[in-house]
Amino acid sequence: MYLSSLSLQNFRSYTTSSFEFSPQTNLFIGLNGSGKTNILEAIYMLTGSPSFRAPKMSYLINWSSNYTIISSQVDNGQTFEIKIKTDQTSEKIYKSFYIDDVTKTRKSFLGQIKAVIFQPDDIRLITGSPSRRRQYVDLFLSSLDWQYRSNLYQYQKALRQRNQLLQLISLHKARTEQLFYWDNSLIKSGIFIQQSRNSLFTSLNYFFQNHPNSDINSISIIYKPIPISHTLLAQRLNQDTTTGQTSLGPHRDDYFFKNSNLKSDSDLSALGSRGQQRIAIFSLKIGEINYIESKFGQKPILLLDDIFSELDPNHQQSLSNLCYNYQAFITTSQHQDKQFLPNAKIYNL
């Protein structure tokens, strides 16, 4: 599946814009602030996922309007559309999904279009906080699997309720027995989340280890889940009541990247050079592509946001070669990047 066209109404900086796409490489060239990344963001949202940039949906709507529409047609003639509207009185946000002009639930819309996004900020998956790494894996799996998205929502809801109860218990305004319902919900959803994460990392590591490129087969991801069960929660009850926070479960998980050419007891954030860290992220992204293809039998769309500047010449060429096998949307502020993509359809913004 590939996108043949995209139309935007009141999306970010675009009031009314339309694009016709090549089934191969599409290169958007423009200065910072010209709206290049907005196009990638709109395409990514057609997967059914939240924006990879906006913390609030209202940020997606052009300042002059109270609604936005993202619509696209794919190669088989199907149309996909998302409408987001804000109620200016209550400030509530309403989001609706359509396939061939028929209203769909998010569940049935999710994952019809699949995408992998490359961003310069991805380097922070290695150097940044555990919460950023969890957010990344949650966004990726939620864009592909409704069950994961649903369990993540249930888990986050149960976690908020349990933490509130812990705080009330510490003030002698609630009883420990009241935790039972939320513990059950937390454990059920938490186990599903950790099993899904483990499955993803197992798949990625298998892909790395069997890759012919020595830069890639030296990479591995070490998953560090924080198990959750009734027994473990009971053991931490006093501590959790004191802090008012649940100390166990997937919201405390972490993972890190290793390179076999470095010391075995160190991860890339500690000893890896900037170049080695970039290679690890590049490996992760092509691992994502392989995961989608092997699990769903569908080629994802590639979204590359000003990524060439982050790679050395060898990996710039590797990325260019990768793009030939997929529909790719690439942004850059450098006209000379056209040399890596001689057959790309060019859009000057």
HELIX and SHEET records of a PDB file:
HELIX    1   1 LYS A   36  MET A   45  1                                  10    
HELIX    2   2 MET A   57  LEU A   60  5                                   4    
HELIX    3   3 ARG A  106  PHE A  109  1                                   4    
HELIX    4   4 PRO A  120  ILE A  123  5                                   4    
HELIX    5   5 ARG A  124  THR A  127  1                                   4    
HELIX    6   6 PRO A  130  SER A  142  1                                  13    
HELIX    7   7 TRP A  146  SER A  170  1                                  25    
HELIX    8   8 THR A  176  GLN A  178  5                                   3    
HELIX    9   9 LEU A  179  GLN A  209  1                                  31    
HELIX   10  10 SER A  214  ASN A  217  1                                   4    
HELIX   11  11 HIS A  230  GLN A  235  1                                   6    
HELIX   12  12 LEU A  237  THR A  243  1                                   7    
HELIX   13  13 PRO A  250  ARG A  252  5                                   3    
HELIX   14  14 LEU A  268  LEU A  271  1                                   4    
HELIX   15  15 ARG A  274  PHE A  296  1                                  23    
HELIX   16  16 PHE A  308  GLU A  310  5                                   3    
HELIX   17  17 PRO A  313  CYS A  323  1                                  11    
HELIX   18  18 HIS A  335  PHE A  340  5                                   6    
SHEET    1   A 6 TYR A  14  GLU A  20  0                                        
SHEET    2   A 6 LEU A   3  PHE A  11 -1                                        
SHEET    3   A 6 TYR A  67  VAL A  74 -1                                        
SHEET    4   A 6 THR A  79  THR A  86 -1                                        
SHEET    5   A 6 ILE A  93  ILE A  99 -1                                        
SHEET    6   A 6 VAL A 102  LYS A 104 -1                                        
SHEET    1   B 5 ALA A 115  PHE A 118  0                                        
SHEET    2   B 5 ILE A 301  ASP A 305  1                                        
SHEET    3   B 5 ALA A 328  THR A 332  1                                        
SHEET    4   B 5 THR A  25  ILE A  29  1                                        
SHEET    5   B 5 LYS A 345  ASN A 348  1                                        
SHEET    1   C 2 ILE A 219  LYS A 224  0                                        
SHEET    2   C 2 ASP A 254  ASN A 259 -1                                        
END                                                                             
